[in-house]
Amino acid sequence: VRVAAAQADVAATFPDYHPDGYRFSGPVAYTPGQVAIKFQSNGSDLAYTVTQQKSTWDSTAVYDNLISRVADNSYVTNSQQGLTIYTFKNKAAWVNRGILYTIDGNAPLSNEQLLRIAGSM
């Protein structure tokens, strides 16, 4: 992650938590301004990706530009460690210190799992 973060010029981190049954599926992908870390199910094609990208957004902008367009009012607003984390349809999005974090994929992650991933970053 450190190499990808340096190449992408993003202060990306590896989540300390991943749900049981999922493993890191490398390598870490990166493009300028963005780092993506994929986790694959041990027994199926289910997976999720944690993406970190540079952003000037605040929590309101995350809602206005992302959540309101994709969540169809099925989102939950969570407050954790001083952050506003939006969870919706087994996905999550939040912003912290100039980085937009998203969790996306086809893995059936619970709200609790999403929040634990977010809190571990």
Secondary structure, DSSP 8 states (H G I E B T S, - for coil): -HHHHHHHT------S---TTEEE-SS-EEETTEEEEEEEESSSS-EEEEEEEE----HHHHIIIIIHHHSTT-EEEEEETTEEEEEETTEEEEEETTEEEEEEES----HHHHHHHHHT-
